[in-house]
């Protein structure tokens, strides 16, 4: 007997088709929208189902492999079902960054590894209410990871001054691309 919540069986089965960290080809699946499912990915990266945290890390990682961002929102997708979920900010959190030669390699809370670069840019927004930076890195097919505060501190430490048409900025480089993290002299942390 299965212990998975009703309506999630096909999502679990589809996610398992790719193996341990392989990604199912969700970009090739185009099922009809089947409705919404009460799954919320909070700003802090925790996944909830029907108001309760999903405590099994392996299940969260599995669900993350069938997550897709479409124009109408975030969905868990299988070859035959498409169920909308709620994402409060970014679906993933970048919990680590390492400098590997000329590259910055990020690790997410769901096990994705991504090299920042032209295909996976880093961007920093500023929160209108608090004025604090909100940094992100692209992970795959429109899905981003919010860069955790401690990891952003590391990026700021790695940053060097770069001249731009708008004046000098602090920036990091990776895979041949340069990413501004904030103005020179700004209190970014």
Buried (B, 14 or more C-beta within 10 A) or exposed (E): EEEEBEBBEBBBEBBEEBEEEEBBEBEEBEBEEBEEBBBBBEEEBBBBBEEEEBEEEEBBBBBBBBBBBEEEEBBBBBBEBBBBBBBEBBBBBBBBBEEEEEBBBBBBBBBBEBBBBEEBBBBBEEEEEEEEBBBBBBBBEEBBBBBBEEBBEBBBEBBEEBEEEEEEBBBBBBBEBEBBBBBBEBEBE
